[in-house]
């Protein structure tokens, strides 16, 4: 919880604009997205902001009693 009394969470999933290479198949793991998310995570490490980034293209997470499914249709 931050100083304003709010819980802040960011969840990211790499996509087709987050690749290092020019063509789709040149960076399947979306390394650029992972590097950017890791830099953000390190930059906010002194705060109470929770940052999660996902490596695959489909993930689920739960907030309260709601299950969320996120997907990036990059493939």
Secondary structure, 3 states (H helix, E strand, C coil): CCCCCCCCEEEEECCCCCCCCCCHHHHCCCHHHHHHHHHHHHHCCCCCCEEEEECCCEEEEEECCEEEEEECCCC
